[in-house]
Amino acid sequence: MMTPLSQKQYSFMSLSTYKRAVSIISRRTGCKDKAQNIIQEAIARLIKQGRNKAQQHSTDNLDQALILKTANNLLVDLYRRNNVCSFTALPEEESPLFEQAHLNPESKLIAQQEYERLERCIADLPPKCREAFVLHKYKGLNQSQIATHMQISQSMVEKHIIKAMKRCREVLLEE
């Protein structure tokens, strides 16, 4: 967890501006500590951006609206990152298919047929969609790593994974 800004770090903005920004973001997140971290990240990004660009005007005082806009964008990114479809495979011994497979030969055959249908479904996915899905589910890569590997945006990776999961669900629910 990041520590609150020191008095020296406040030199580029007023303390009251910082406190107002934390208060506003606290209401959105429901947590003052999280709000402080988000505001600090927003300020750090704005300072970095100011250093990287040719400074056309003084950036001694960061505008509260700019800080809040940046913090809001960070909140949106955090929300999206936390709400990406996730899939956690059960350990084999907890899987319903595993239990059924040991009950009788018929259950074992049904489980094998479902596995084969799922395998065909994955093979029939469009190439980019299949690659993203396999990298995520079988190789354990996160969306950022997949985006870098495939040289596409994280948003596109998310869309590919969601499409593949929907198709797999449809296949498994078919009778």
C-alpha positions in Angstrom: 0.0 0.0 0.0 1.2 3.4 -0.8 1.8 5.9 2.0 0.1 9.3 1.9 1.9 12.1 0.2 4.6 13.8 2.3 4.4 17.5 2.9 7.2 18.0 0.4 5.2 16.3 -2.3 2.3 18.7 -1.7 4.4 21.6 -3.1 2.9 21.2 -6.5 -0.7 21.5 -5.3 -2.6 22.8 -2.3 -3.4 20.5 0.6 -7.0 21.5 0.4 -7.1 20.4 -3.3 -5.7 17.0 -2.3 -8.1 16.5 0.5 -11.1 17.5 -1.6 -10.0 15.1 -4.3 -9.6 12.3 -1.8 -13.0 13.0 -0.4 -14.7 12.8 -3.8 -12.9 9.6 -4.8 -13.6 8.1 -1.3 -17.3 8.4 -1.9 -16.9 6.6 -5.2 -14.7 3.8 -3.9 -16.1 3.5 -0.4 -12.6 3.4 1.0 -10.4 6.3 2.0 -7.1 4.3 1.6 -8.1 3.2 -1.9 -9.0 6.8 -2.7 -5.6 8.1 -1.5 -3.8 5.5 -3.6 -5.8 6.4 -6.7 -5.3 10.1 -6.2 -1.5 9.6 -5.7 -1.4 7.5 -8.9 -3.3 10.2 -10.8 -0.9 12.9 -9.5 2.1 10.7 -10.3 0.9 10.2 -13.9 0.2 13.9 -14.3 3.6 14.8 -13.0 5.3 12.3 -15.3 3.3 13.5 -18.3 4.3 17.1 -17.4 8.0 16.1 -17.4 7.7 14.2 -20.7 6.0 17.1 -22.6 7.5 20.4 -23.4 6.0 22.5 -20.7 4.0 25.2 -22.4 2.7 26.7 -19.2 3.5 26.4 -15.5 2.5 23.2 -13.9 3.2 24.3 -10.3 -0.4 23.9 -9.4 -2.2 20.9 -10.7 -5.9 21.6 -11.4 -8.3 19.7 -9.3 -10.5 18.9 -12.3 -7.6 17.3 -14.1 -6.6 15.3 -11.0 -10.2 14.1 -10.6 -10.5 13.2 -14.3 -7.3 11.2 -14.2 -8.4 9.5 -11.0 -11.8 8.7 -12.5 -10.1 7.1 -15.5 -8.0 5.0 -13.1 -11.2 3.9 -11.4 -12.7 2.9 -14.7 -9.5 0.9 -15.5 -9.6 -0.7 -12.1 -13.3 -1.6 -12.5 -12.7 -3.1 -15.9 -9.7 -5.1 -14.8 -11.6 -6.5 -11.8 -14.7 -7.4 -13.8 -13.1 -9.3 -16.6 -14.6 -12.8 -17.0 -12.6 -15.2 -15.0 -12.6 -18.9 -14.9 -11.2 -21.0 -12.2 -11.0 -24.7 -13.0 -11.9 -27.0 -10.1 -9.2 -29.4 -8.9 -9.8 -32.7 -10.8 -11.1 -34.5 -7.8 -13.7 -31.8 -7.1 -15.0 -31.7 -10.7 -18.5 -33.1 -11.2 -17.2 -34.9 -14.4 -14.5 -36.5 -12.3 -16.9 -37.8 -9.7 -19.4 -39.1 -12.4 -16.6 -40.8 -14.4 -15.9 -43.1 -11.4 -19.5 -44.0 -10.8 -20.3 -46.0 -13.9 -19.3 -46.6 -17.5 -22.2 -44.6 -18.9 -21.1 -41.4 -16.9 -17.6 -41.9 -18.1 -18.8 -42.1 -21.7 -20.9 -38.9 -21.3 -17.9 -37.1 -19.8 -15.7 -38.2 -22.6 -18.2 -37.1 -25.2 -18.5 -33.7 -23.6 -14.8 -33.4 -23.5 -14.6 -34.2 -27.2 -17.4 -31.7 -28.1 -15.5 -29.0 -26.1 -12.3 -29.9 -27.9 -14.0 -29.6 -31.3 -15.6 -26.3 -30.3 -12.2 -24.8 -29.4 -10.7 -26.1 -32.6 -13.5 -24.5 -34.6 -13.0 -21.0 -33.1 -11.5 -18.3 -35.3 -7.7 -18.5 -35.1 -7.1 -15.3 -33.0 -10.0 -16.1 -30.7 -8.7 -19.7 -30.2 -5.2 -18.4 -29.6 -6.3 -15.9 -26.9 -8.5 -18.5 -25.2 -5.8 -21.2 -25.2 -3.2 -18.8 -23.9 -5.5 -17.6 -21.1 -7.1 -20.9 -20.0 -4.3 -23.5 -20.7 -1.1 -21.4 -20.5 -2.4 -19.2 -17.6 -1.4 -15.9 -19.2 -3.3 -12.7 -18.2 -4.9 -10.4 -20.7 -2.0 -8.0 -20.7 0.5 -10.7 -21.5 -1.7 -12.1 -24.2 -2.2 -8.6 -25.7 1.6 -8.2 -25.9 2.1 -11.7 -27.3 -0.5 -11.3 -29.9 0.2 -7.6 -30.6 -3.5 -6.6 -30.1 -5.3 -4.5 -27.5 -6.4 -5.9 -24.1 -9.9 -5.0 -25.1 -9.6 -7.2 -28.1 -8.2 -10.1 -26.0 -11.1 -9.7 -23.6 -13.6 -9.9 -26.5 -11.9 -13.0 -27.9 -12.0 -14.8 -24.5 -15.6 -13.9 -23.9 -16.6 -15.1 -27.4 -14.8 -18.4 -26.8 -16.3 -18.9 -23.4 -19.8 -18.2 -24.7 -19.3 -20.6 -27.5 -18.0 -23.3 -25.2 -20.9 -22.8 -22.8 -23.4 -23.1 -25.8 -21.7 -26.4 -26.9 -21.8 -27.9 -23.4 -25.5 -26.9 -22.9 -26.5 -28.5 -26.2 -28.1 -31.9 -25.9 
